[in-house]
Amino acid sequence: MDCSHVFKFKVNRLIVVFALFLAFFSVASPAFAQVDSAVVAQDTAVVAAHAEEAAHGGEHGSKKFEPTKVIMEHIADSHMWHLWGHTSLPLPVIVYTQAGLDVFSSGNFHHGEHDYTSAKNTYRLVEDQVKIVGADGQIDEAATAHLYDISITKNVAAMFVAVALILIVFISVAGAYKKRVGKSPKGLQSLIEPIIVFVRDDIAKPNIGHGYAKFMPYLLTVFFFIWINNMLGLVPIFPGGANVTGNIALTLVLSLGTLLIVNLNGNKYYWKHILLPDVPWWLYPIMIPVELIGIISKPFALMIRLFANITAGHIIVLSLISLIFIFETLAMAPVSIAFVLFMDVLELLVAFLQAFIFTLLTALFIGMAVEEHH
Amino acid sequence: MVGSIAAIGAGLAVIGAGIGIGQVGGKAMEGIARQPEAASKIQTAMIIAAALIEGAALFGVVVSLLGLQV
């Protein structure tokens, strides 16, 4: 009896959540006038608005839909964080020019429609690139060449969200271990502990062997950072939606971390294997360059793998959404939503798998570098 | 025209990966069927091999993506 009561309560709550969800999108959908949302679920609402528009010949007239352009816009970084409709969260633009450092809000660009004049320069946003405008109103290419854009873009902001999330979770879990020494885990602790044990027992121990503990902090950081960012990338509404792990700069930094850790911890056997391999001496001119390329190519493959997997996933989801615009009919929507749902579930698996693979291969490379020969 | 050639490139890359991952998966299944107690070890090795093959295929996809943009 108790059980049925609880069940009923849960069902009620589910209905309320679902109703709110529907209400949100039915209110929001007329607001979407063009396809510039950064997120997938919003895309479905955009789809409805856009398809309607296409059918009625809308105010945008017969503007042709270009799937490639829309998809590339969605997976790229941006100077503002799109929320819904025409509402975007302005993010700080930080540029270093010949005149010095300049910091202002990207809201000043009004979605790229206005120029912004600071004390030092006039800036214009062209296809999401900050450019310097000269006195004649044209883009000053020479000055723009010396412009270094170190803005807090959407990806950076999303990364901050992920880092905050990781800190909140892990500081509370670490605190729980200090407070509850010798007791069984509780709450969030019981969720995180099996994952940490999984990383230790299934990734670090078998691949690194003796002395694995030294590398656990790096492996855990990489694992949770990639996993959480992958999953936030799948969340279509505000704190998620940025294509963080599908950004080659981020995966480059992650793989540089692996490159440094592997090579700084490499022992004499590792370096002997590279510089003086056990082959006839006349093979050295071939073997040594190949081994040296191997040092770079292993992290390079890690970088491309993560980047390409996540980007490919996002492109597939967005292409399926784009089908509706390509066929210009709402009848396509159920088909495309069904496929998108399937892909999203698959992406959930890929999100975990890629974090796992990255950590596993890092552990494998570390293991090869620290292996003792007898 | 460039777009369709890039698509052919991506398709060719996927054929290779399909054959590769198919082989890995099939052999892993055979291995698990012979020795069910080694299933977890075989699975780990299978995932590593599949990821490496997939990496090679994704190189191809990335190159064709770059070809599309140029």
Contacts between the chains, C-beta under 8 A, distances in Angstrom:
chain1	res1	chain2	res2	distance
A	68	B	3	7.5
A	68	B	68	7.1
A	72	B	69	7.7
A	202	B	44	7.2
A	206	B	44	7.9
A	301	B	52	7.8
A	301	B	55	5.1
A	304	B	55	6.5
A	304	B	58	6.2
A	304	B	59	6.0
A	304	B	62	6.3
A	305	B	51	6.7
A	305	B	54	7.1
A	305	B	55	4.3
A	305	B	58	6.2
A	307	B	62	7.6
A	308	B	55	7.9
A	308	B	58	3.5
A	308	B	59	7.6
A	308	B	61	6.1
A	308	B	62	5.2
A	309	B	54	7.4
A	309	B	58	6.6
A	312	B	58	6.9
A	312	B	61	6.3
A	353	B	47	7.3
A	353	B	51	7.8
A	356	B	47	7.5
A	357	B	47	7.0
A	357	B	48	7.5
A	357	B	51	4.4
A	360	B	44	7.7
A	360	B	47	7.8
A	360	B	48	6.5
A	361	B	48	7.3
A	361	B	51	7.4
A	364	B	48	7.5
